[in-house]
Amino acid sequence: MTISLVLVIVMAVLFACGVYAMLERSLTRVLIGFLLLGNAANLLLLVVMGAPGVAPFYDGGETDAADMSDALPQALTLTAIVITFGISAFLLALIYRSWQLGQADTVIDDADDVALRTRTADEPEDAMDEESRSDDEDVTTDFVGDVASPIRVLHQGDLSQLVDDAPVDRVAVRRPDDEDDSRDTQDGDRP
């Protein structure tokens, strides 16, 4: 057997064990299954990379491109490692909180899940849609009856405390009533 075939078999076993572990009710087993899936994905990227080659650095054109290894699967593997680490940290926090609250890390069914499972095939398919509809047709929002007014943009003349010294893209036009203004209007400031 070649090395690639061994990696493919190990990858398939890791995928199978990871999926099996993720289907359990224990959050710890879900975490282990997710870690197995992450490692299987890394092995998949290793197999996709192909035969090892020379490092893909630019050396002035002396090395042929066919002799270099592909850098994309390596970058994707690093990304997969980071994503696996982040989700594993989240799952560990979830497991810790679940253990603090209930002294167990198993996911239990709530009443709605049990009711969905006990449904019979005789019930109509839109029974779920009928349950979600509201009986009150006169539902109002908080904004009904409120008087809406348009937004008013304030300028320097509206409030004496407002200082409008932001630069603009257009050249300011000097008005006749701005004779006492000592600012230079050539740099784009408003008068």
PEDA-V360261 format. One record per residue. N is the residue number from 1. PHI is phi as a letter, one per 40 degrees, with the letter a starting at -180 (* if undefined). D_LAST is the distance of its C-alpha to the last C-alpha in whole Angstrom. Layout:
n=N phi=PHI d_last=D_LAST
n=N phi=PHI d_last=D_LAST
This chain:
n=1 phi=* d_last=82
n=2 phi=c d_last=79
n=3 phi=c d_last=76
n=4 phi=c d_last=74
n=5 phi=c d_last=77
n=6 phi=c d_last=77
n=7 phi=c d_last=73
n=8 phi=c d_last=73
n=9 phi=c d_last=76
n=10 phi=c d_last=74
n=11 phi=c d_last=71
n=12 phi=c d_last=73
n=13 phi=c d_last=74
n=14 phi=c d_last=71
n=15 phi=c d_last=69
n=16 phi=c d_last=73
n=17 phi=c d_last=73
n=18 phi=c d_last=69
n=19 phi=c d_last=69
n=20 phi=c d_last=72
n=21 phi=c d_last=71
n=22 phi=c d_last=67
n=23 phi=c d_last=70
n=24 phi=c d_last=71
n=25 phi=c d_last=70
n=26 phi=c d_last=69
n=27 phi=c d_last=66
n=28 phi=c d_last=67
n=29 phi=c d_last=69
n=30 phi=c d_last=66
n=31 phi=c d_last=64
n=32 phi=c d_last=67
n=33 phi=c d_last=67
n=34 phi=c d_last=64
n=35 phi=c d_last=64
n=36 phi=c d_last=67
n=37 phi=c d_last=65
n=38 phi=c d_last=62
n=39 phi=c d_last=65
n=40 phi=c d_last=67
n=41 phi=c d_last=63
n=42 phi=c d_last=63
n=43 phi=c d_last=67
n=44 phi=d d_last=66
n=45 phi=c d_last=63
n=46 phi=c d_last=65
n=47 phi=c d_last=68
n=48 phi=c d_last=65
n=49 phi=c d_last=64
n=50 phi=g d_last=68
n=51 phi=c d_last=70
n=52 phi=c d_last=68
n=53 phi=a d_last=67
n=54 phi=c d_last=65
n=55 phi=c d_last=62
n=56 phi=c d_last=59
n=57 phi=b d_last=57
n=58 phi=c d_last=57
n=59 phi=b d_last=59
n=60 phi=g d_last=59
n=61 phi=g d_last=61
n=62 phi=c d_last=64
n=63 phi=c d_last=64
n=64 phi=c d_last=65
n=65 phi=c d_last=63
n=66 phi=c d_last=66
n=67 phi=c d_last=67
n=68 phi=c d_last=63
n=69 phi=c d_last=63
n=70 phi=c d_last=60
n=71 phi=c d_last=57
n=72 phi=c d_last=56
n=73 phi=c d_last=59
n=74 phi=c d_last=58
n=75 phi=c d_last=55
n=76 phi=c d_last=56
n=77 phi=c d_last=58
n=78 phi=c d_last=56
n=79 phi=c d_last=53
n=80 phi=c d_last=56
n=81 phi=c d_last=57
n=82 phi=c d_last=54
n=83 phi=c d_last=54
n=84 phi=c d_last=57
n=85 phi=c d_last=57
n=86 phi=c d_last=54
n=87 phi=c d_last=56
n=88 phi=c d_last=59
n=89 phi=c d_last=57
n=90 phi=c d_last=55
n=91 phi=c d_last=59
n=92 phi=c d_last=60
n=93 phi=c d_last=58
n=94 phi=c d_last=59
n=95 phi=c d_last=63
n=96 phi=c d_last=62
n=97 phi=c d_last=60
n=98 phi=c d_last=63
n=99 phi=c d_last=66
n=100 phi=c d_last=64
n=101 phi=c d_last=64
n=102 phi=b d_last=67
n=103 phi=f d_last=69
n=104 phi=a d_last=70
n=105 phi=b d_last=68
n=106 phi=c d_last=69
n=107 phi=c d_last=67
n=108 phi=b d_last=69
n=109 phi=c d_last=69
n=110 phi=c d_last=67
n=111 phi=c d_last=69
n=112 phi=c d_last=67
n=113 phi=c d_last=68
n=114 phi=c d_last=71
n=115 phi=c d_last=71
n=116 phi=c d_last=70
n=117 phi=c d_last=73
n=118 phi=c d_last=75
n=119 phi=c d_last=74
n=120 phi=c d_last=77
n=121 phi=c d_last=77
n=122 phi=c d_last=78
n=123 phi=c d_last=74
n=124 phi=c d_last=72
n=125 phi=c d_last=69
n=126 phi=c d_last=66
n=127 phi=c d_last=68
n=128 phi=c d_last=65
n=129 phi=c d_last=62
n=130 phi=c d_last=64
n=131 phi=c d_last=64
n=132 phi=c d_last=60
n=133 phi=c d_last=59
n=134 phi=c d_last=58
n=135 phi=c d_last=60
n=136 phi=c d_last=58
n=137 phi=c d_last=56
n=138 phi=c d_last=54
n=139 phi=c d_last=52
n=140 phi=b d_last=48
n=141 phi=b d_last=45
n=142 phi=c d_last=43
n=143 phi=c d_last=40
n=144 phi=c d_last=43
n=145 phi=g d_last=42
n=146 phi=c d_last=38
n=147 phi=c d_last=36
n=148 phi=c d_last=33
n=149 phi=b d_last=29
n=150 phi=c d_last=27
n=151 phi=c d_last=24
n=152 phi=b d_last=21
n=153 phi=c d_last=17
n=154 phi=c d_last=16
n=155 phi=b d_last=12
n=156 phi=c d_last=10
n=157 phi=c d_last=12
n=158 phi=c d_last=15
n=159 phi=b d_last=16
n=160 phi=c d_last=15
n=161 phi=c d_last=16
n=162 phi=c d_last=14
n=163 phi=b d_last=12
n=164 phi=b d_last=9
n=165 phi=b d_last=9
n=166 phi=c d_last=11
n=167 phi=c d_last=11
n=168 phi=b d_last=11
n=169 phi=c d_last=13
n=170 phi=b d_last=12
n=171 phi=c d_last=10
n=172 phi=c d_last=7
n=173 phi=b d_last=8
n=174 phi=c d_last=7
n=175 phi=c d_last=8
n=176 phi=c d_last=11
n=177 phi=c d_last=10
n=178 phi=b d_last=7
n=179 phi=c d_last=10
n=180 phi=c d_last=10
n=181 phi=c d_last=7
n=182 phi=c d_last=9
n=183 phi=c d_last=7
n=184 phi=c d_last=8
n=185 phi=c d_last=6
n=186 phi=c d_last=10
n=187 phi=c d_last=11
n=188 phi=g d_last=9
n=189 phi=c d_last=6
n=190 phi=c d_last=4
n=191 phi=c d_last=0
